[in-house]
Amino acid sequence: MTWSDYIERNPEVMCGKPVIKGTRITVEFILERLGNGWSVDELIESFPHLRPEHFRAASAFRPAVK
């Protein structure tokens, strides 16, 4: 698995921020929640369409440096 299997950027979705493919949930949102003490299980309960691999991809995400 690579993060690019699950994360995309589209200038028409969330102003081009990286999101979980097929959603409007940003990597930033996921990482902020995890950093604030939310567990993966709590996030999945709140967003049942997300899967554990989405959280691994968000944690592994490294944007290209321009």
Gaussian input, Z-matrix of N, CA and C with variables (Angstrom, degrees):
# hf/3-21g

backbone

0 1
 N
 C     1     B1
 C     2     B2     1     A1
 N     3     B3     2     A2     1     D1
 C     4     B4     3     A3     2     D2
 C     5     B5     4     A4     3     D3
 N     6     B6     5     A5     4     D4
 C     7     B7     6     A6     5     D5
 C     8     B8     7     A7     6     D6
 N     9     B9     8     A8     7     D7
 C    10    B10     9     A9     8     D8
 C    11    B11    10    A10     9     D9
 N    12    B12    11    A11    10    D10
 C    13    B13    12    A12    11    D11
 C    14    B14    13    A13    12    D12
 N    15    B15    14    A14    13    D13
 C    16    B16    15    A15    14    D14
 C    17    B17    16    A16    15    D15
 N    18    B18    17    A17    16    D16
 C    19    B19    18    A18    17    D17
 C    20    B20    19    A19    18    D18
 N    21    B21    20    A20    19    D19
 C    22    B22    21    A21    20    D20
 C    23    B23    22    A22    21    D21
 N    24    B24    23    A23    22    D22
 C    25    B25    24    A24    23    D23
 C    26    B26    25    A25    24    D24
 N    27    B27    26    A26    25    D25
 C    28    B28    27    A27    26    D26
 C    29    B29    28    A28    27    D27
 N    30    B30    29    A29    28    D28
 C    31    B31    30    A30    29    D29
 C    32    B32    31    A31    30    D30
 N    33    B33    32    A32    31    D31
 C    34    B34    33    A33    32    D32
 C    35    B35    34    A34    33    D33
 N    36    B36    35    A35    34    D34
 C    37    B37    36    A36    35    D35
 C    38    B38    37    A37    36    D36
 N    39    B39    38    A38    37    D37
 C    40    B40    39    A39    38    D38
 C    41    B41    40    A40    39    D39
 N    42    B42    41    A41    40    D40
 C    43    B43    42    A42    41    D41
 C    44    B44    43    A43    42    D42
 N    45    B45    44    A44    43    D43
 C    46    B46    45    A45    44    D44
 C    47    B47    46    A46    45    D45
 N    48    B48    47    A47    46    D46
 C    49    B49    48    A48    47    D47
 C    50    B50    49    A49    48    D48
 N    51    B51    50    A50    49    D49
 C    52    B52    51    A51    50    D50
 C    53    B53    52    A52    51    D51
 N    54    B54    53    A53    52    D52
 C    55    B55    54    A54    53    D53
 C    56    B56    55    A55    54    D54
 N    57    B57    56    A56    55    D55
 C    58    B58    57    A57    56    D56
 C    59    B59    58    A58    57    D57
 N    60    B60    59    A59    58    D58
 C    61    B61    60    A60    59    D59
 C    62    B62    61    A61    60    D60
 N    63    B63    62    A62    61    D61
 C    64    B64    63    A63    62    D62
 C    65    B65    64    A64    63    D63
 N    66    B66    65    A65    64    D64
 C    67    B67    66    A66    65    D65
 C    68    B68    67    A67    66    D66
 N    69    B69    68    A68    67    D67
 C    70    B70    69    A69    68    D68
 C    71    B71    70    A70    69    D69
 N    72    B72    71    A71    70    D70
 C    73    B73    72    A72    71    D71
 C    74    B74    73    A73    72    D72
 N    75    B75    74    A74    73    D73
 C    76    B76    75    A75    74    D74
 C    77    B77    76    A76    75    D75
 N    78    B78    77    A77    76    D76
 C    79    B79    78    A78    77    D77
 C    80    B80    79    A79    78    D78
 N    81    B81    80    A80    79    D79
 C    82    B82    81    A81    80    D80
 C    83    B83    82    A82    81    D81
 N    84    B84    83    A83    82    D82
 C    85    B85    84    A84    83    D83
 C    86    B86    85    A85    84    D84
 N    87    B87    86    A86    85    D85
 C    88    B88    87    A87    86    D86
 C    89    B89    88    A88    87    D87
 N    90    B90    89    A89    88    D88
 C    91    B91    90    A90    89    D89
 C    92    B92    91    A91    90    D90
 N    93    B93    92    A92    91    D91
 C    94    B94    93    A93    92    D92
 C    95    B95    94    A94    93    D93
 N    96    B96    95    A95    94    D94
 C    97    B97    96    A96    95    D95
 C    98    B98    97    A97    96    D96
 N    99    B99    98    A98    97    D97
 C   100   B100    99    A99    98    D98
 C   101   B101   100   A100    99    D99
 N   102   B102   101   A101   100   D100
 C   103   B103   102   A102   101   D101
 C   104   B104   103   A103   102   D102
 N   105   B105   104   A104   103   D103
 C   106   B106   105   A105   104   D104
 C   107   B107   106   A106   105   D105
 N   108   B108   107   A107   106   D106
 C   109   B109   108   A108   107   D107
 C   110   B110   109   A109   108   D108
 N   111   B111   110   A110   109   D109
 C   112   B112   111   A111   110   D110
 C   113   B113   112   A112   111   D111
 N   114   B114   113   A113   112   D112
 C   115   B115   114   A114   113   D113
 C   116   B116   115   A115   114   D114
 N   117   B117   116   A116   115   D115
 C   118   B118   117   A117   116   D116
 C   119   B119   118   A118   117   D117
 N   120   B120   119   A119   118   D118
 C   121   B121   120   A120   119   D119
 C   122   B122   121   A121   120   D120
 N   123   B123   122   A122   121   D121
 C   124   B124   123   A123   122   D122
 C   125   B125   124   A124   123   D123
 N   126   B126   125   A125   124   D124
 C   127   B127   126   A126   125   D125
 C   128   B128   127   A127   126   D126
 N   129   B129   128   A128   127   D127
 C   130   B130   129   A129   128   D128
 C   131   B131   130   A130   129   D129
 N   132   B132   131   A131   130   D130
 C   133   B133   132   A132   131   D131
 C   134   B134   133   A133   132   D132
 N   135   B135   134   A134   133   D133
 C   136   B136   135   A135   134   D134
 C   137   B137   136   A136   135   D135
 N   138   B138   137   A137   136   D136
 C   139   B139   138   A138   137   D137
 C   140   B140   139   A139   138   D138
 N   141   B141   140   A140   139   D139
 C   142   B142   141   A141   140   D140
 C   143   B143   142   A142   141   D141
 N   144   B144   143   A143   142   D142
 C   145   B145   144   A144   143   D143
 C   146   B146   145   A145   144   D144
 N   147   B147   146   A146   145   D145
 C   148   B148   147   A147   146   D146
 C   149   B149   148   A148   147   D147
 N   150   B150   149   A149   148   D148
 C   151   B151   150   A150   149   D149
 C   152   B152   151   A151   150   D150
 N   153   B153   152   A152   151   D151
 C   154   B154   153   A153   152   D152
 C   155   B155   154   A154   153   D153
 N   156   B156   155   A155   154   D154
 C   157   B157   156   A156   155   D155
 C   158   B158   157   A157   156   D156
 N   159   B159   158   A158   157   D157
 C   160   B160   159   A159   158   D158
 C   161   B161   160   A160   159   D159
 N   162   B162   161   A161   160   D160
 C   163   B163   162   A162   161   D161
 C   164   B164   163   A163   162   D162
 N   165   B165   164   A164   163   D163
 C   166   B166   165   A165   164   D164
 C   167   B167   166   A166   165   D165
 N   168   B168   167   A167   166   D166
 C   169   B169   168   A168   167   D167
 C   170   B170   169   A169   168   D168
 N   171   B171   170   A170   169   D169
 C   172   B172   171   A171   170   D170
 C   173   B173   172   A172   171   D171
 N   174   B174   173   A173   172   D172
 C   175   B175   174   A174   173   D173
 C   176   B176   175   A175   174   D174
 N   177   B177   176   A176   175   D175
 C   178   B178   177   A177   176   D176
 C   179   B179   178   A178   177   D177
 N   180   B180   179   A179   178   D178
 C   181   B181   180   A180   179   D179
 C   182   B182   181   A181   180   D180
 N   183   B183   182   A182   181   D181
 C   184   B184   183   A183   182   D182
 C   185   B185   184   A184   183   D183
 N   186   B186   185   A185   184   D184
 C   187   B187   186   A186   185   D185
 C   188   B188   187   A187   186   D186
 N   189   B189   188   A188   187   D187
 C   190   B190   189   A189   188   D188
 C   191   B191   190   A190   189   D189
 N   192   B192   191   A191   190   D190
 C   193   B193   192   A192   191   D191
 C   194   B194   193   A193   192   D192
 N   195   B195   194   A194   193   D193
 C   196   B196   195   A195   194   D194
 C   197   B197   196   A196   195   D195

   B1=1.4468
   B2=1.5257
   B3=1.2889
   B4=1.4592
   B5=1.5327
   B6=1.3132
   B7=1.4628
   B8=1.5212
   B9=1.3347
   B10=1.4722
   B11=1.5329
   B12=1.3249
   B13=1.4643
   B14=1.5245
   B15=1.3273
   B16=1.4592
   B17=1.5226
   B18=1.3225
   B19=1.4609
   B20=1.5210
   B21=1.3209
   B22=1.4635
   B23=1.5200
   B24=1.3252
   B25=1.4699
   B26=1.5138
   B27=1.3028
   B28=1.4558
   B29=1.5203
   B30=1.3337
   B31=1.4648
   B32=1.5337
   B33=1.3265
   B34=1.4610
   B35=1.5304
   B36=1.3227
   B37=1.4685
   B38=1.5231
   B39=1.3146
   B40=1.4684
   B41=1.5301
   B42=1.3212
   B43=1.4722
   B44=1.5272
   B45=1.3281
   B46=1.4558
   B47=1.5199
   B48=1.3273
   B49=1.4650
   B50=1.5311
   B51=1.3268
   B52=1.4625
   B53=1.5303
   B54=1.3308
   B55=1.4668
   B56=1.5185
   B57=1.3179
   B58=1.4569
   B59=1.5307
   B60=1.3319
   B61=1.4655
   B62=1.5229
   B63=1.3275
   B64=1.4558
   B65=1.5161
   B66=1.3498
   B67=1.4668
   B68=1.5263
   B69=1.3071
   B70=1.4630
   B71=1.5227
   B72=1.3125
   B73=1.4596
   B74=1.5211
   B75=1.3304
   B76=1.4576
   B77=1.5296
   B78=1.3206
   B79=1.4652
   B80=1.5175
   B81=1.3078
   B82=1.4641
   B83=1.5311
   B84=1.3255
   B85=1.4576
   B86=1.5294
   B87=1.3325
   B88=1.4625
   B89=1.5243
   B90=1.3316
   B91=1.4592
   B92=1.5343
   B93=1.3218
   B94=1.4679
   B95=1.5220
   B96=1.3276
   B97=1.4688
   B98=1.5224
   B99=1.3120
   B100=1.4654
   B101=1.5255
   B102=1.3315
   B103=1.4606
   B104=1.5201
   B105=1.3298
   B106=1.4625
   B107=1.5248
   B108=1.3307
   B109=1.4556
   B110=1.5118
   B111=1.3217
   B112=1.4594
   B113=1.5188
   B114=1.3067
   B115=1.4611
   B116=1.5278
   B117=1.3171
   B118=1.4681
   B119=1.5211
   B120=1.3255
   B121=1.4695
   B122=1.5292
   B123=1.3237
   B124=1.4708
   B125=1.5253
   B126=1.3205
   B127=1.4710
   B128=1.5254
   B129=1.3273
   B130=1.4659
   B131=1.5271
   B132=1.3250
   B133=1.4644
   B134=1.5293
   B135=1.3222
   B136=1.4661
   B137=1.5269
   B138=1.3261
   B139=1.4648
   B140=1.5341
   B141=1.3431
   B142=1.4648
   B143=1.5276
   B144=1.3155
   B145=1.4629
   B146=1.5287
   B147=1.3385
   B148=1.4636
   B149=1.5264
   B150=1.3368
   B151=1.4576
   B152=1.5216
   B153=1.3168
   B154=1.4679
   B155=1.5292
   B156=1.3143
   B157=1.4651
   B158=1.5295
   B159=1.3279
   B160=1.4688
   B161=1.5310
   B162=1.3157
   B163=1.4623
   B164=1.5231
   B165=1.3331
   B166=1.4738
   B167=1.5257
   B168=1.3355
   B169=1.4679
   B170=1.5277
   B171=1.3269
   B172=1.4688
   B173=1.5214
   B174=1.3183
   B175=1.4657
   B176=1.5199
   B177=1.3281
   B178=1.4731
   B179=1.5255
   B180=1.3332
   B181=1.4642
   B182=1.5198
   B183=1.3068
   B184=1.4670
   B185=1.5287
   B186=1.3308
   B187=1.4680
   B188=1.5200
   B189=1.3047
   B190=1.4649
   B191=1.5255
   B192=1.2874
   B193=1.4655
   B194=1.5154
   B195=1.3251
   B196=1.4696
   B197=1.4861
   A1=109.46
   A2=115.86
   A3=120.90
   A4=107.31
   A5=114.62
   A6=117.49
   A7=111.60
   A8=117.10
   A9=120.19
   A10=112.66
   A11=117.70
   A12=120.22
   A13=111.18
   A14=117.03
   A15=121.53
   A16=115.00
   A17=117.76
   A18=121.07
   A19=109.82
   A20=115.77
   A21=120.68
   A22=109.86
   A23=113.94
   A24=121.94
   A25=107.62
   A26=114.64
   A27=121.01
   A28=105.99
   A29=118.26
   A30=119.66
   A31=113.62
   A32=117.25
   A33=120.26
   A34=112.93
   A35=117.15
   A36=121.32
   A37=108.23
   A38=116.63
   A39=122.99
   A40=111.93
   A41=115.93
   A42=123.05
   A43=112.78
   A44=116.68
   A45=120.35
   A46=115.00
   A47=117.36
   A48=119.46
   A49=108.54
   A50=117.68
   A51=119.53
   A52=110.25
   A53=115.47
   A54=122.00
   A55=109.80
   A56=115.59
   A57=120.89
   A58=106.34
   A59=115.92
   A60=120.04
   A61=111.44
   A62=115.04
   A63=121.69
   A64=114.66
   A65=116.81
   A66=120.13
   A67=109.06
   A68=114.56
   A69=121.28
   A70=109.34
   A71=116.71
   A72=121.74
   A73=108.31
   A74=115.50
   A75=119.98
   A76=111.56
   A77=113.93
   A78=120.55
   A79=108.53
   A80=116.34
   A81=121.51
   A82=110.88
   A83=117.73
   A84=122.76
   A85=110.39
   A86=116.35
   A87=120.32
   A88=110.75
   A89=116.51
   A90=119.64
   A91=111.60
   A92=117.26
   A93=120.04
   A94=110.84
   A95=116.79
   A96=119.85
   A97=110.44
   A98=117.50
   A99=120.25
   A100=110.22
   A101=116.49
   A102=121.22
   A103=113.33
   A104=116.11
   A105=121.04
   A106=112.37
   A107=116.17
   A108=119.40
   A109=117.07
   A110=118.32
   A111=119.45
   A112=108.05
   A113=116.72
   A114=120.64
   A115=108.95
   A116=115.58
   A117=119.86
   A118=109.08
   A119=117.45
   A120=120.45
   A121=111.84
   A122=117.09
   A123=120.17
   A124=110.96
   A125=116.17
   A126=119.18
   A127=111.19
   A128=117.21
   A129=119.72
   A130=110.50
   A131=116.70
   A132=119.88
   A133=110.57
   A134=116.58
   A135=121.06
   A136=112.77
   A137=116.31
   A138=122.32
   A139=107.99
   A140=117.65
   A141=121.22
   A142=115.17
   A143=118.80
   A144=120.28
   A145=111.86
   A146=117.21
   A147=120.41
   A148=109.42
   A149=114.54
   A150=121.46
   A151=108.87
   A152=118.19
   A153=120.81
   A154=113.65
   A155=117.86
   A156=119.25
   A157=112.62
   A158=117.14
   A159=120.05
   A160=110.39
   A161=116.53
   A162=120.74
   A163=110.98
   A164=116.69
   A165=119.30
   A166=110.08
   A167=116.76
   A168=120.23
   A169=110.69
   A170=117.55
   A171=120.55
   A172=110.49
   A173=116.79
   A174=120.34
   A175=112.09
   A176=116.73
   A177=121.41
   A178=112.54
   A179=117.87
   A180=121.48
   A181=111.89
   A182=114.53
   A183=122.10
   A184=107.43
   A185=116.47
   A186=118.90
   A187=111.49
   A188=115.09
   A189=120.37
   A190=109.17
   A191=115.99
   A192=120.93
   A193=107.77
   A194=116.38
   A195=120.36
   A196=110.55
   D1=134.68
   D2=170.05
   D3=-120.93
   D4=156.17
   D5=-177.51
   D6=-59.62
   D7=-30.07
   D8=-177.10
   D9=-68.60
   D10=-12.93
   D11=174.29
   D12=-70.30
   D13=-22.00
   D14=-171.74
   D15=-124.26
   D16=-10.24
   D17=-175.03
   D18=-122.34
   D19=139.43
   D20=178.42
   D21=-139.44
   D22=161.65
   D23=172.17
   D24=-123.07
   D25=132.46
   D26=178.11
   D27=-141.53
   D28=121.10
   D29=-177.50
   D30=-58.52
   D31=-17.65
   D32=-179.72
   D33=-93.38
   D34=-1.22
   D35=179.51
   D36=-121.20
   D37=120.13
   D38=177.24
   D39=51.76
   D40=40.10
   D41=177.41
   D42=57.38
   D43=28.22
   D44=176.68
   D45=85.06
   D46=5.45
   D47=176.41
   D48=-67.61
   D49=151.30
   D50=176.98
   D51=-66.34
   D52=130.88
   D53=-178.90
   D54=-129.88
   D55=161.59
   D56=170.50
   D57=-68.14
   D58=129.38
   D59=-176.58
   D60=-51.62
   D61=135.80
   D62=177.91
   D63=77.91
   D64=6.98
   D65=179.21
   D66=-132.26
   D67=179.35
   D68=171.89
   D69=-113.42
   D70=20.46
   D71=179.86
   D72=-89.63
   D73=117.89
   D74=-175.54
   D75=-82.89
   D76=153.79
   D77=173.32
   D78=-58.83
   D79=-41.25
   D80=179.51
   D81=-56.50
   D82=-45.58
   D83=179.62
   D84=-59.18
   D85=-47.69
   D86=-179.03
   D87=-61.89
   D88=-48.29
   D89=-177.34
   D90=-65.81
   D91=-36.33
   D92=176.83
   D93=-63.02
   D94=-45.02
   D95=-179.54
   D96=-64.01
   D97=-45.17
   D98=178.93
   D99=-61.68
   D100=-40.58
   D101=178.77
   D102=-66.70
   D103=-24.57
   D104=179.00
   D105=-92.00
   D106=11.23
   D107=173.74
   D108=97.84
   D109=-0.05
   D110=176.16
   D111=-68.33
   D112=144.81
   D113=174.41
   D114=-92.40
   D115=161.64
   D116=175.90
   D117=-58.98
   D118=-41.36
   D119=179.83
   D120=-60.84
   D121=-40.17
   D122=177.97
   D123=-64.75
   D124=-41.18
   D125=179.09
   D126=-66.93
   D127=-40.60
   D128=178.15
   D129=-65.03
   D130=-36.54
   D131=176.73
   D132=-62.53
   D133=-39.66
   D134=179.95
   D135=-77.60
   D136=-30.28
   D137=-177.96
   D138=-131.11
   D139=77.08
   D140=-170.39
   D141=-63.97
   D142=-13.71
   D143=177.84
   D144=-80.60
   D145=-9.46
   D146=176.70
   D147=-84.47
   D148=151.42
   D149=179.59
   D150=-124.74
   D151=161.69
   D152=-179.28
   D153=-53.53
   D154=-34.46
   D155=-179.81
   D156=-65.48
   D157=-25.84
   D158=176.03
   D159=-64.52
   D160=-37.74
   D161=-179.84
   D162=-72.87
   D163=-36.99
   D164=175.46
   D165=-64.44
   D166=-40.44
   D167=179.06
   D168=-65.07
   D169=-42.50
   D170=178.97
   D171=-61.78
   D172=-40.39
   D173=179.43
   D174=-68.34
   D175=-30.77
   D176=-178.67
   D177=-88.38
   D178=-9.77
   D179=-174.77
   D180=-58.95
   D181=129.45
   D182=174.67
   D183=-134.82
   D184=108.89
   D185=-178.89
   D186=-65.89
   D187=150.57
   D188=176.14
   D189=-68.60
   D190=136.50
   D191=177.82
   D192=-88.99
   D193=130.22
   D194=-178.95
   D195=-103.55

